[in-house]
Amino acid sequence: MKQKKTVRTGIVGAGFSATFHFEALEKVYRTNVEVVGVFAANREQAAAYAQKRGIRDFECLEALLDAVDVVHVCVPPMFHEPIAVAALARDKFVVCEKPLTGYFGDGSPDFHWDRADKRVALESALASVERILAAERKSKGRLLYAENWVHAPSIQKEREILEKTGGQILWIHGEEAHSGSHSVDYAYAARCGGGVLIGKGCHPLSAALYLKRVEGRARDGRPIRPRTVSARTHAITRLPTFRDAGHIRKDYYDIDDFSMMHVEFDDGTIATIFASDIVLGGIHNWLEVCANNHRTICNINPNTAMQTYNPREEYFKDIYVVEKIGTKQGWASTSPDEDWFTGYPQEMEAFYRTIAYGQAPESDSLLAADSISTIYSAYLSASRGGTAVEVRTFEGGPGEAAPAKAT
Ligand SMILES: NC(=O)c1ccc[n+]([C@@H]2O[C@H](COP(=O)([O-])OP(=O)(O)OC[C@H]3O[C@@H](n4cnc5c(N)ncnc54)[C@H](O)[C@@H]3O)[C@@H](O)[C@H]2O)c1
């Protein structure tokens, strides 16, 4: 076996995602990952994060960037662009959490997503995407898009099936849902970029966009891209008629909590993606591929790898069962290794093979860009009652100065 290369890593953010990024980095085996330090706006949180892991707590982003080869962007979406661009300008690699970027309001104190002009939202989000792609083209670094669904083992198995059978995907449908995020920021579109359509919908959507790329690449040497999207969004928990039984989060300010996107690809085939915050029974993350030669159901979470029956809630008080489950009593799809099924360690292994050894990434900036473009085109469609909107796609990797093109 060739000698392992060492990569110096910095983490930006010290909250939820910074925690699972660090845990996944500890499992990378083909590369020596040396986590040098962390920088986060919440200085107390950063100090505690650094101390717990024996790493340095940096006082500013620039100092962290100077000390590392790659930076993990684990901060709220509105800060992804400035941090990614600053890192790429210094020729650093960037591992960027989802969504790549977005539209975060007009700056006015009374900004409300229900009243926002979704054409402006789309144009602003695409301009942000272009700035990130331009920074990447000029950089020796690359942006790796931390869309864990791409690296979830069930999605990667479907990649193998598509590549080896040359199958044509006719319809993909999928969903990410649960009973509501705990994040305070998530209640405000100006901080999260919209609502559940972007926050959760980006996961199954990006997996669907990825698999159609894989299919096209494998069979015809050309990725299949999104062409149009039609969407509906709703704010079910903000309805005056919503009857709160105490199980579903309901204090959102202006976000959508239900969405449906229907994507038509450039070969005429389709994907239908649901995302919501109104589903009880734990997280519901799945993707089904209906192809001309096979059918696959990817149960990302829950799945039946393990099932437990617990006659009394208190027996399992110290046991993590599965994400967002409301009760631990009775039968449960207990996950023996949720991170593994979700793709967190696999994405880090893959990213560090790109950073250290130049392996082509599966989840790159162009996939992230198409995802943002589809999402904000979907918001525009929803504001027009679901009329189909053309999706602008992005082409050209780093080093190729290819401008964005409209299909
Ligand atoms: N892939 C997944 O499954 C998954 C899950 C949760 C969150 N996320 C993504 O991770 C990102 C962060 O979410 P989170 O849940 O970790 O949030 P969080 O609130 O738990 O943590 C955010 C951290 O960012 C820091 N921060 C905020 N603004 C900053 C800035 N300008 N510069 C430096 N630090 C800053 C805060 O101090 C905090 O430490 C989001 O993009 C979110 O969509 C992804």
The ligand as an SDF file (V2000), in Angstrom:
LIG
                    3D

 44 48  0  0  0  0  0  0  0  0999 V2000
  -25.9590   17.2330    5.8740 N   0  0  0  0  0  0  0  0  0  0  0  0
  -26.7460   17.2110    6.9260 C   0  0  0  0  0  0  0  0  0  0  0  0
  -27.3310   16.1940    7.2650 O   0  0  0  0  0  0  0  0  0  0  0  0
  -26.8970   18.4610    7.7510 C   0  0  0  0  0  0  0  0  0  0  0  0
  -27.5010   18.4070    8.9930 C   0  0  0  0  0  0  0  0  0  0  0  0
  -27.6070   19.5930    9.7340 C   0  0  0  0  0  0  0  0  0  0  0  0
  -27.1230   20.7890    9.2340 C   0  0  0  0  0  0  0  0  0  0  0  0
  -26.5470   20.7990    8.0160 N   0  0  0  0  0  0  0  0  0  0  0  0
  -26.0240   22.0640    7.4420 C   0  0  0  0  0  0  0  0  0  0  0  0
  -24.9240   22.4910    8.2280 O   0  0  0  0  0  0  0  0  0  0  0  0
  -24.8450   23.9190    8.2380 C   0  0  0  0  0  0  0  0  0  0  0  0
  -24.7510   24.4000    9.6630 C   0  0  0  0  0  0  0  0  0  0  0  0
  -25.8650   23.9190   10.3870 O   0  0  0  0  0  0  0  0  0  0  0  0
  -25.6970   23.4470   11.9130 P   0  0  0  0  0  0  0  0  0  0  0  0
  -26.9270   22.6280   12.1910 O   0  0  0  0  0  0  0  0  0  0  0  0
  -24.3580   22.8970   12.1330 O   0  0  0  0  0  0  0  0  0  0  0  0
  -25.8400   24.8630   12.6420 O   0  0  0  0  0  0  0  0  0  0  0  0
  -25.5080   25.1890   14.1760 P   0  0  0  0  0  0  0  0  0  0  0  0
  -26.3830   26.3390   14.5230 O   0  0  0  0  0  0  0  0  0  0  0  0
  -25.5730   23.9630   15.0160 O   0  0  0  0  0  0  0  0  0  0  0  0
  -23.9830   25.6940   14.1520 O   0  0  0  0  0  0  0  0  0  0  0  0
  -23.6090   26.8040   13.3770 C   0  0  0  0  0  0  0  0  0  0  0  0
  -22.1980   27.2300   13.7710 C   0  0  0  0  0  0  0  0  0  0  0  0
  -21.7610   28.2240   12.8380 O   0  0  0  0  0  0  0  0  0  0  0  0
  -21.1480   29.2960   13.5730 C   0  0  0  0  0  0  0  0  0  0  0  0
  -21.2700   30.4940   12.7300 N   0  0  0  0  0  0  0  0  0  0  0  0
  -22.3690   31.1690   12.3850 C   0  0  0  0  0  0  0  0  0  0  0  0
  -22.0480   32.1680   11.5350 N   0  0  0  0  0  0  0  0  0  0  0  0
  -20.7100   32.1250   11.3670 C   0  0  0  0  0  0  0  0  0  0  0  0
  -19.7980   32.8790   10.5950 C   0  0  0  0  0  0  0  0  0  0  0  0
  -20.1880   33.8820    9.8220 N   0  0  0  0  0  0  0  0  0  0  0  0
  -18.4730   32.5460   10.6710 N   0  0  0  0  0  0  0  0  0  0  0  0
  -18.0570   31.5260   11.4580 C   0  0  0  0  0  0  0  0  0  0  0  0
  -18.8910   30.7790   12.1960 N   0  0  0  0  0  0  0  0  0  0  0  0
  -20.2100   31.0570   12.1250 C   0  0  0  0  0  0  0  0  0  0  0  0
  -21.8990   29.3690   14.8540 C   0  0  0  0  0  0  0  0  0  0  0  0
  -21.1210   30.0380   15.8300 O   0  0  0  0  0  0  0  0  0  0  0  0
  -22.0830   27.8640   15.1630 C   0  0  0  0  0  0  0  0  0  0  0  0
  -20.9400   27.3680   15.7940 O   0  0  0  0  0  0  0  0  0  0  0  0
  -26.0700   24.4140    7.4870 C   0  0  0  0  0  0  0  0  0  0  0  0
  -25.7050   24.7250    6.1740 O   0  0  0  0  0  0  0  0  0  0  0  0
  -27.0120   23.2240    7.4970 C   0  0  0  0  0  0  0  0  0  0  0  0
  -27.8710   23.1900    6.3670 O   0  0  0  0  0  0  0  0  0  0  0  0
  -26.4160   19.6620    7.2770 C   0  0  0  0  0  0  0  0  0  0  0  0
  1  2  1  0
  2  3  2  0
  2  4  1  0
  4  5  1  0
  4 44  2  0
  5  6  2  0
  6  7  1  0
  7  8  2  0
  8  9  1  0
  8 44  1  0
  9 10  1  0
  9 42  1  0
 10 11  1  0
 11 12  1  0
 11 40  1  0
 12 13  1  0
 13 14  1  0
 14 15  2  0
 14 16  1  0
 14 17  1  0
 17 18  1  0
 18 19  2  0
 18 20  1  0
 18 21  1  0
 21 22  1  0
 22 23  1  0
 23 24  1  0
 23 38  1  0
 24 25  1  0
 25 26  1  0
 25 36  1  0
 26 27  1  0
 26 35  1  0
 27 28  2  0
 28 29  1  0
 29 30  1  0
 29 35  2  0
 30 31  1  0
 30 32  2  0
 32 33  1  0
 33 34  2  0
 34 35  1  0
 36 37  1  0
 36 38  1  0
 38 39  1  0
 40 41  1  0
 40 42  1  0
 42 43  1  0
M  CHG  2   8   1  16  -1
M  END
$$$$
